Amino acid sequence: MKNAKRLQSLMVGTALLATGSPSWAVVDSPGGPAVLQLNLQPPVTLIAREIYSLHNLMLYICLAIFLVVFAVMFYSIVKHRKSRGHKSASFHESTKVEIAWTVVPFLIVIGMALPATKTVVAMKDTSNADLTIKATGMQWKWGYDYIKGEGEGVSFLSSMSTPREQVVDPTKIKSDNYLLEVDNEVVVPVNKKVRVILTANDVIHAWAIPAFGVKQDAIPGFVRDAWFKAEKTGIYRGQCSELCGKEHAFMPIVVNVVTDQEYTNWVGTKKKEQAAKADDPNKVWTVDELKQRGEQVYAANCVACHQASGKGVPGAFPALDGSAVVAGPKLDQIKLVLNGRNAMPGWKMLSDTDIAAAITYTRNHWSNKAQENIVQPAEVLAARK
């Protein structure tokens, strides 16, 4: 039955593509890739411009080598062919030729390496940053913490916001930024040096924005960094550039570069939002209140791995429906959610109330009927200590 439905969807999608239906109309993604784009994205940082220039320089050098080598080869083939009476030379060695094919490539490599090295060194210079942001990769979203400069203390998760039905149903009309849109953008001021500190909770990810000339791996247990200084306001898009799992294609990065005043306003708004969300951990909630909120928290953070059905992914992510952990002592589950285990990241960045709600939801959903069926925020707060 499932195969029949998949085949039907494929046939519908093929028919729509063949008939040029508007649902398949493709347009440029603002700040992202363009239709029929053959070159790098337009650079908006000094490093990106240097990378673009190096790309063109290397291409021209390779083209020149190609033309010279093949011109000599074809000339020799045509002008010195056997049918014209030419005979192949017989010699054992040629010092001049050996010197030439050693010195010439060496000079070419030096000519390519010098400007490239200068750019690589500049890429690694993250000193004197105006703003420092920590980006944590996790399956499959990014966590951002503003740790230095204006905006210090701002923290949020950034997940793909493309509706799931667009992803799974080929007949659905796709948005202009299909798979490249998020619920929470990274906001930075224009013409300010931004240092990005990178790490990961689970597997290797990579933070990449082509227009900035930035691509840096985020490795569990290690701290890497990169920087950019955007010279033009606007939205710029990228994606995780490491094969980090089954949802790898659904891990976009969006940076919104704004004016100084707009950035100050955004920081103020974001801090007010965080203060409003910071529930009193001593408040006592009912089971129904926690279940309702927990369903939203689960859908936003857990469903990609454990599935809406709670069945998980066999061999990768355990099922929560019928789980011994979910049915067992609640303190064990609280510590697991806070600290993570194996492929599961820790979720300390969530509020005490959100964690309590998500755990309560799993303990009272699907076939689960845990004896300790409710977790209060105060219990999560105590487990953090």
Buried (B, 14 or more C-beta within 10 A) or exposed (E): EEEEEEEEBEEBBEEBEEEEBEEBEEEEBEBBEEEEEEEBBEBBBBBBBBBBEBEEBEEEBEEEEEEEEEEEEEEEEEEEEEEEEEEEEEEEEEEEEEEEEEEEEEEBEEEBEEBBEEBBEEBEEBEEBBBBBBBBBBBBBBBBBBBBBBBEEBEBBBBBBBBBEBBEEBBBEBBEBBBBBBEBBBBBBBEBBBBBBBBBBBBBBBBBBBBBBBBBBBBBEEEBBBBBBBBEBBBBBBBBBBEBBBBBEBBBBBBBBBEEEBBBEBBEEBBEEBEEEEBEBEEEBEBEBBBBBBBEBBBBBBEBBBBEEBBBBEEEBBBBBEBEBBBBEBEEBBBBBBBBEEBBBBBEBBBBBBBBBBBBBBBBBBEBEBEBBBBBBBBBBEBEE
